Amino acid sequence: MERRNVEAQDAHEHRGPDAIDHAVYCLLSVRDEQRPWSVHEIGLEIGDHVDAHDAVRHLQGAGLAHECGGFVWATRAALTAEAMNG
């Protein structure tokens, strides 16, 4: 978990919104750790709660994430695409 946290915070500190969206996508699509994430947890991982909310909205708009009650998870399409690329 520590390595993901460092990578997510690095995306926030040194790159733009696309890198933040990608970091959040990576958090959601780790095959061995599939679970709903709270938007708050994502904010802690990337170091900014506003950027976390923005990234979740971008991923939802692209059909890569679902959100319900403050929890977020990768869509089946996102997981399938990740498996095909991995």
Buried (B, 14 or more C-beta within 10 A) or exposed (E): EEEBBEBBBBBBEEEEEEBBBBBBBBBBBEEEEEEBBEBEBBBBBBBBEEBBBBBBEBBBEEEBBBBEEEBBBBBEEBBEBBEEEE
